[in-house]
């Protein structure tokens, strides 16, 4: 399937804005996330999984299947 950005998304006066990491302000968001984690409201440690570099294909597969939210590949 080919997506025509102009006709499929931008018609009717719509606008498109690129966003990275939710467009957050790190000095505000990071302390909030730490506070949530300490209060037991943000279990980020359950959302990530570490993989050795040799397991990089498994990391991609787990991410694509939804088995893990954030795969972290260790290079060393």
PyMOL commands that set and color helices and strands:
alter all, ss='L'
color gray80, all
select helices_A, chain A and resi 5-9+21-23+26-38+44-46+53-65
alter helices_A, ss='H'
color red, helices_A
select strands_A, chain A and resi 48-52+70-74
alter strands_A, ss='S'
color yellow, strands_A
deselect
rebuild
show_as cartoon
